[in-house]
């Protein structure tokens, strides 16, 4: 099976203690069955410490410490499990984050989620978003997908890369697929955003500025963010209606980011994009709530 990734993917490396927004803080870290079995049978001295940090209520997960920190996150931002027992002892979610995978007609694709600070930096600074490179090839057959989204993605990327003003490119995409965030009024969207679940309640205020008329000057960053959203959310669509709902989600998130950039000049575009991603993309409930508007 072929595995493809955006051209910027090989440049990614976790920046660990240099990260200002650690994925080891604020998230419940589930432990997959294979890793759980490994922890429970470890002979390494740190294995007992790991086992005492596991909460078995519901799906096994690490019991967070005050400040919602992983119990194995040191004050200097490094992981005690890696330092004591090696990176191979990490559970699956810690090894894979912020990667995501989906099947396409040509093989598997892997990407980097924008909620990660370093991944967001790469997404916003890499212009060749339409270029994908092969990473590996194994003996498995390529997946058989029922609906091929790649021609739609290529069409959207072609429209997105045009030199016209960003607002005009958005209008052209919306017209081509008959999908627009203007299905709801600005007050209706602000009400919907206010009723979502938030990891950080202060972000609710950041989102309350939604405006369909906001278009800041940072068009290059907006283009790259929309390209990333299309890659992540539109590619795995199962049929045309699903594709339209996914595109609606992408267009809404882009317009929300436009609004946030215009309303909060004290925040960097990268930080606002990261916050949007962690609150909307990384919550299945929030994503589904927004997507439902476009069905």
LUMDREN-112842 format. One record per residue (C-alpha): residue in one letter; y, x, z. Coordinates in steps of 0.001 Angstrom, whole numbers. Layout:
<sites>
<aa = a	north = Y	east = X	up = Z> .
...
</sites>
This chain:
<sites>
<aa = x	north = 0	east = 0	up = 0> .
<aa = x	north = 3434	east = 1281	up = -908> .
<aa = x	north = 6135	east = 1483	up = 1762> .
<aa = x	north = 9807	east = 1475	up = 757> .
<aa = x	north = 13000	east = 1968	up = 2742> .
<aa = x	north = 16754	east = 2118	up = 2073> .
<aa = x	north = 17865	east = 5572	up = 986> .
<aa = x	north = 19626	east = 6145	up = 4322> .
<aa = x	north = 16475	east = 5455	up = 6357> .
<aa = x	north = 15147	east = 9057	up = 6615> .
<aa = x	north = 18426	east = 10138	up = 8225> .
<aa = x	north = 17783	east = 7912	up = 11256> .
<aa = x	north = 16901	east = 9493	up = 14578> .
<aa = x	north = 17338	east = 8000	up = 18036> .
<aa = x	north = 20367	east = 9627	up = 19654> .
<aa = x	north = 18917	east = 8981	up = 23142> .
<aa = x	north = 21326	east = 10100	up = 25873> .
<aa = x	north = 24232	east = 10170	up = 23400> .
<aa = x	north = 23926	east = 6406	up = 22805> .
<aa = x	north = 26621	east = 4309	up = 24473> .
<aa = x	north = 24625	east = 1064	up = 24122> .
<aa = x	north = 21071	east = 1930	up = 25124> .
<aa = x	north = 18304	east = -422	up = 23998> .
<aa = x	north = 16707	east = 374	up = 27399> .
<aa = x	north = 19387	east = -1719	up = 29140> .
<aa = x	north = 19640	east = -5504	up = 29012> .
<aa = x	north = 16395	east = -6183	up = 27131> .
<aa = x	north = 13019	east = -7255	up = 28494> .
<aa = x	north = 10539	east = -4636	up = 27259> .
<aa = x	north = 7143	east = -6199	up = 26526> .
<aa = x	north = 4047	east = -3998	up = 26641> .
<aa = x	north = 1493	east = -4492	up = 23869> .
<aa = x	north = -2215	east = -4782	up = 24845> .
<aa = x	north = -3295	east = -1365	up = 23530> .
<aa = x	north = -533	east = 446	up = 25383> .
<aa = x	north = -1170	east = -1611	up = 28536> .
<aa = x	north = -4807	east = -535	up = 28443> .
<aa = x	north = -3678	east = 3071	up = 27978> .
<aa = x	north = -1350	east = 2865	up = 30982> .
<aa = x	north = -4077	east = 1345	up = 33180> .
<aa = x	north = -6567	east = 4091	up = 32280> .
<aa = x	north = -4191	east = 7073	up = 32299> .
<aa = x	north = -5256	east = 10113	up = 34272> .
<aa = x	north = -1789	east = 11623	up = 33988> .
<aa = x	north = 27	east = 11634	up = 37368> .
<aa = x	north = 2852	east = 9505	up = 35956> .
<aa = x	north = 379	east = 6763	up = 34951> .
<aa = x	north = 310	east = 5268	up = 38444> .
<aa = x	north = 4123	east = 5090	up = 38515> .
<aa = x	north = 4114	east = 3322	up = 35155> .
<aa = x	north = 1555	east = 755	up = 36360> .
<aa = x	north = 3546	east = -78	up = 39496> .
<aa = x	north = 6587	east = -805	up = 37293> .
<aa = x	north = 4804	east = -3485	up = 35228> .
<aa = x	north = 5405	east = -7186	up = 35797> .
<aa = x	north = 2290	east = -9165	up = 34803> .
<aa = x	north = 3896	east = -12604	up = 35042> .
<aa = x	north = 3845	east = -14006	up = 31512> .
<aa = x	north = 3511	east = -11289	up = 28894> .
<aa = x	north = 3230	east = -7889	up = 30634> .
<aa = x	north = 6610	east = -6154	up = 30666> .
<aa = x	north = 8519	east = -3545	up = 32599> .
<aa = x	north = 10255	east = -4867	up = 35701> .
<aa = x	north = 13957	east = -4179	up = 35152> .
<aa = x	north = 15980	east = -2490	up = 37884> .
<aa = x	north = 19506	east = -3532	up = 38977> .
<aa = x	north = 21828	east = -3434	up = 35994> .
<aa = x	north = 18882	east = -4649	up = 33850> .
<aa = x	north = 17765	east = -1080	up = 33192> .
<aa = x	north = 14253	east = -61	up = 32208> .
<aa = x	north = 12695	east = 1483	up = 35340> .
<aa = x	north = 11903	east = 4624	up = 33330> .
<aa = x	north = 15441	east = 5170	up = 32071> .
<aa = x	north = 16997	east = 8136	up = 33840> .
<aa = x	north = 20663	east = 8189	up = 34806> .
<aa = x	north = 21297	east = 10749	up = 32042> .
<aa = x	north = 20024	east = 8277	up = 29416> .
<aa = x	north = 16662	east = 9948	up = 28769> .
<aa = x	north = 13222	east = 8330	up = 29075> .
<aa = x	north = 11029	east = 9473	up = 31971> .
<aa = x	north = 7846	east = 8418	up = 30127> .
<aa = x	north = 8664	east = 10720	up = 27221> .
<aa = x	north = 9692	east = 13564	up = 29524> .
<aa = x	north = 6618	east = 13274	up = 31761> .
<aa = x	north = 3837	east = 12037	up = 29462> .
<aa = x	north = 5091	east = 12398	up = 25884> .
<aa = x	north = 6418	east = 10063	up = 23204> .
<aa = x	north = 2884	east = 8959	up = 22288> .
<aa = x	north = 2746	east = 7051	up = 25593> .
<aa = x	north = 5564	east = 4698	up = 24648> .
<aa = x	north = 4694	east = 1043	up = 24097> .
<aa = x	north = 4886	east = -288	up = 20545> .
<aa = x	north = 8318	east = -1900	up = 20845> .
<aa = x	north = 9849	east = 1351	up = 22125> .
<aa = x	north = 8241	east = 3380	up = 19330> .
<aa = x	north = 9340	east = 976	up = 16599> .
<aa = x	north = 12837	east = -183	up = 17634> .
<aa = x	north = 15107	east = -661	up = 15706> .
<aa = x	north = 12731	east = -822	up = 12742> .
<aa = x	north = 11672	east = -4073	up = 11086> .
<aa = x	north = 9145	east = -4696	up = 8305> .
<aa = x	north = 8554	east = -7308	up = 5650> .
<aa = x	north = 6297	east = -7827	up = 2660> .
<aa = x	north = 7575	east = -7887	up = -910> .
<aa = x	north = 6016	east = -8185	up = -4351> .
<aa = x	north = 5995	east = -4392	up = -4733> .
<aa = x	north = 4748	east = -3481	up = -1242> .
<aa = x	north = 6031	east = -3265	up = 2312> .
<aa = x	north = 9626	east = -2477	up = 3210> .
<aa = x	north = 10977	east = -1016	up = 6440> .
<aa = x	north = 14579	east = -1199	up = 7608> .
<aa = x	north = 16769	east = -447	up = 10594> .
<aa = x	north = 18319	east = -3202	up = 12697> .
<aa = x	north = 22092	east = -3137	up = 13031> .
<aa = x	north = 21972	east = -3817	up = 16788> .
<aa = x	north = 21147	east = -137	up = 17211> .
<aa = x	north = 24317	east = 1961	up = 17483> .
<aa = x	north = 23045	east = 4815	up = 15291> .
<aa = x	north = 21464	east = 2461	up = 12727> .
<aa = x	north = 24764	east = 563	up = 12504> .
<aa = x	north = 26603	east = 3824	up = 11851> .
<aa = x	north = 24229	east = 4665	up = 8996> .
<aa = x	north = 24498	east = 1176	up = 7478> .
<aa = x	north = 28304	east = 1268	up = 7506> .
<aa = x	north = 28578	east = 4798	up = 6105> .
<aa = x	north = 25905	east = 4624	up = 3387> .
<aa = x	north = 27240	east = 3282	up = 115> .
<aa = x	north = 24030	east = 3234	up = -1930> .
<aa = x	north = 22537	east = 184	up = -196> .
<aa = x	north = 20723	east = -965	up = -3344> .
<aa = x	north = 18675	east = 2248	up = -3567> .
<aa = x	north = 15204	east = 2157	up = -2021> .
<aa = x	north = 12880	east = 5139	up = -1744> .
<aa = x	north = 9082	east = 5293	up = -1353> .
<aa = x	north = 7936	east = 6627	up = 2017> .
<aa = x	north = 4154	east = 6504	up = 1851> .
<aa = x	north = 1145	east = 5234	up = -38> .
<aa = x	north = -2202	east = 4350	up = 1526> .
<aa = x	north = -5418	east = 2815	up = 224> .
<aa = x	north = -4572	east = -769	up = 1101> .
<aa = x	north = -3679	east = -3257	up = -1590> .
<aa = x	north = -88	east = -4380	up = -1904> .
<aa = x	north = 608	east = -7763	up = -268> .
<aa = x	north = 456	east = -10899	up = -2376> .
<aa = x	north = 3642	east = -12882	up = -1810> .
<aa = x	north = 4024	east = -16499	up = -2903> .
<aa = x	north = 7748	east = -16210	up = -3633> .
<aa = x	north = 9328	east = -13095	up = -5127> .
<aa = x	north = 12786	east = -12573	up = -3641> .
<aa = x	north = 13472	east = -9145	up = -5141> .
<aa = x	north = 15078	east = -10458	up = -8381> .
<aa = x	north = 17439	east = -12566	up = -6234> .
<aa = x	north = 18296	east = -9574	up = -4059> .
<aa = x	north = 19016	east = -7431	up = -7098> .
<aa = x	north = 21263	east = -10155	up = -8532> .
<aa = x	north = 23143	east = -10467	up = -5257> .
<aa = x	north = 23568	east = -6708	up = -4947> .
<aa = x	north = 24945	east = -6561	up = -8478> .
<aa = x	north = 27527	east = -9239	up = -7644> .
<aa = x	north = 28301	east = -7605	up = -4335> .
<aa = x	north = 28978	east = -4212	up = -5895> .
<aa = x	north = 31622	east = -5507	up = -8311> .
<aa = x	north = 35175	east = -4169	up = -7942> .
<aa = x	north = 36887	east = -7541	up = -7480> .
<aa = x	north = 38348	east = -8507	up = -4077> .
<aa = x	north = 35683	east = -9167	up = -1469> .
<aa = x	north = 36712	east = -12811	up = -1023> .
<aa = x	north = 36187	east = -13405	up = -4758> .
<aa = x	north = 32740	east = -11825	up = -4633> .
<aa = x	north = 31802	east = -14111	up = -1767> .
<aa = x	north = 32996	east = -17147	up = -3698> .
<aa = x	north = 30928	east = -16103	up = -6711> .
<aa = x	north = 27785	east = -15705	up = -4588> .
<aa = x	north = 28349	east = -19048	up = -2880> .
<aa = x	north = 28883	east = -20768	up = -6211> .
<aa = x	north = 25787	east = -19221	up = -7777> .
<aa = x	north = 23485	east = -20397	up = -4968> .
<aa = x	north = 25395	east = -23536	up = -3936> .
<aa = x	north = 25563	east = -22428	up = -323> .
<aa = x	north = 28674	east = -21959	up = 1791> .
<aa = x	north = 29598	east = -21714	up = 5487> .
<aa = x	north = 32193	east = -24395	up = 4737> .
<aa = x	north = 29429	east = -26964	up = 5259> .
<aa = x	north = 30931	east = -27061	up = 8750> .
<aa = x	north = 34601	east = -26954	up = 9641> .
<aa = x	north = 35990	east = -24028	up = 11618> .
<aa = x	north = 36124	east = -26084	up = 14867> .
<aa = x	north = 32505	east = -27193	up = 14319> .
<aa = x	north = 31382	east = -23594	up = 13893> .
<aa = x	north = 33298	east = -22537	up = 16996> .
<aa = x	north = 31585	east = -25313	up = 18968> .
<aa = x	north = 28177	east = -24222	up = 17675> .
<aa = x	north = 28906	east = -20598	up = 18593> .
<aa = x	north = 30019	east = -21654	up = 22054> .
<aa = x	north = 26668	east = -23366	up = 22669> .
<aa = x	north = 24492	east = -20364	up = 21754> .
<aa = x	north = 22691	east = -18174	up = 24279> .
<aa = x	north = 24302	east = -14776	up = 24893> .
<aa = x	north = 22985	east = -11509	up = 26264> .
<aa = x	north = 26530	east = -10778	up = 27402> .
<aa = x	north = 28749	east = -13771	up = 28167> .
<aa = x	north = 31885	east = -11788	up = 27296> .
<aa = x	north = 30738	east = -11815	up = 23675> .
<aa = x	north = 31185	east = -15593	up = 23556> .
<aa = x	north = 34929	east = -15011	up = 23658> .
<aa = x	north = 34683	east = -12462	up = 20822> .
<aa = x	north = 32963	east = -15096	up = 18658> .
<aa = x	north = 35393	east = -17912	up = 19478> .
<aa = x	north = 37868	east = -16677	up = 16831> .
<aa = x	north = 35806	east = -17882	up = 13852> .
<aa = x	north = 37988	east = -18668	up = 10841> .
<aa = x	north = 36956	east = -19330	up = 7248> .
<aa = x	north = 40269	east = -17860	up = 6075> .
<aa = x	north = 40031	east = -14435	up = 7725> .
<aa = x	north = 39607	east = -11493	up = 5351> .
<aa = x	north = 40514	east = -8064	up = 6767> .
<aa = x	north = 41146	east = -5002	up = 4622> .
<aa = x	north = 37936	east = -3170	up = 5572> .
<aa = x	north = 36148	east = -4534	up = 2491> .
<aa = x	north = 33776	east = -1585	up = 2053> .
<aa = x	north = 32286	east = -2079	up = 5513> .
<aa = x	north = 31959	east = -5836	up = 4967> .
<aa = x	north = 30172	east = -5271	up = 1672> .
<aa = x	north = 27667	east = -2953	up = 3345> .
<aa = x	north = 27098	east = -5327	up = 6241> .
<aa = x	north = 26415	east = -8238	up = 3897> .
<aa = x	north = 24055	east = -6053	up = 1852> .
<aa = x	north = 22160	east = -5184	up = 5034> .
<aa = x	north = 21971	east = -8846	up = 6100> .
<aa = x	north = 20651	east = -9833	up = 2674> .
<aa = x	north = 18034	east = -7070	up = 2868> .
<aa = x	north = 16861	east = -8126	up = 6294> .
<aa = x	north = 17023	east = -11920	up = 6145> .
<aa = x	north = 16798	east = -12980	up = 2520> .
<aa = x	north = 13959	east = -10667	up = 1414> .
<aa = x	north = 11193	east = -12341	up = 3477> .
<aa = x	north = 12120	east = -15891	up = 2359> .
<aa = x	north = 9058	east = -18007	up = 1584> .
<aa = x	north = 10604	east = -20332	up = -1003> .
<aa = x	north = 13955	east = -21094	up = -2623> .
<aa = x	north = 15147	east = -23439	up = 135> .
<aa = x	north = 14296	east = -20802	up = 2717> .
<aa = x	north = 16184	east = -18254	up = 625> .
<aa = x	north = 19285	east = -20467	up = 529> .
<aa = x	north = 19189	east = -20957	up = 4301> .
<aa = x	north = 18810	east = -17204	up = 4783> .
<aa = x	north = 21713	east = -16529	up = 2446> .
<aa = x	north = 23780	east = -19104	up = 4328> .
<aa = x	north = 23050	east = -17239	up = 7549> .
<aa = x	north = 24096	east = -13942	up = 5912> .
<aa = x	north = 27338	east = -15403	up = 4563> .
<aa = x	north = 28204	east = -17031	up = 7882> .
<aa = x	north = 27588	east = -13810	up = 9831> .
<aa = x	north = 29779	east = -11927	up = 7364> .
<aa = x	north = 32594	east = -14457	up = 7724> .
<aa = x	north = 32264	east = -14315	up = 11504> .
<aa = x	north = 32570	east = -10527	up = 11332> .
<aa = x	north = 35663	east = -10920	up = 9140> .
<aa = x	north = 37144	east = -13157	up = 11834> .
<aa = x	north = 36257	east = -10763	up = 14642> .
<aa = x	north = 37777	east = -7760	up = 12859> .
<aa = x	north = 41009	east = -9673	up = 12217> .
<aa = x	north = 41246	east = -11095	up = 15735> .
<aa = x	north = 40185	east = -8032	up = 17734> .
<aa = x	north = 41882	east = -4941	up = 16274> .
<aa = x	north = 41137	east = -3016	up = 19468> .
<aa = x	north = 37431	east = -2986	up = 18616> .
<aa = x	north = 35935	east = -841	up = 15877> .
<aa = x	north = 34193	east = -2562	up = 12959> .
<aa = x	north = 30958	east = -782	up = 13890> .
<aa = x	north = 31043	east = -2052	up = 17468> .
<aa = x	north = 31763	east = -5633	up = 16385> .
<aa = x	north = 28965	east = -5502	up = 13803> .
<aa = x	north = 26547	east = -4183	up = 16424> .
<aa = x	north = 27501	east = -6951	up = 18878> .
<aa = x	north = 27116	east = -9625	up = 16193> .
<aa = x	north = 23681	east = -8270	up = 15345> .
<aa = x	north = 22349	east = -8133	up = 18896> .
<aa = x	north = 23618	east = -11629	up = 19752> .
<aa = x	north = 22685	east = -13453	up = 16525> .
<aa = x	north = 20027	east = -11455	up = 14658> .
<aa = x	north = 18050	east = -10415	up = 17726> .
<aa = x	north = 17842	east = -13936	up = 19131> .
<aa = x	north = 15347	east = -16077	up = 17220> .
<aa = x	north = 16842	east = -19211	up = 18761> .
<aa = x	north = 20387	east = -18302	up = 17702> .
<aa = x	north = 19280	east = -17325	up = 14212> .
<aa = x	north = 17346	east = -20583	up = 13787> .
<aa = x	north = 20290	east = -22649	up = 15058> .
<aa = x	north = 22613	east = -21153	up = 12432> .
<aa = x	north = 20038	east = -21275	up = 9630> .
<aa = x	north = 19374	east = -24964	up = 10320> .
<aa = x	north = 22901	east = -25788	up = 9119> .
<aa = x	north = 21952	east = -24679	up = 5616> .
<aa = x	north = 18701	east = -26633	up = 5165> .
</sites>
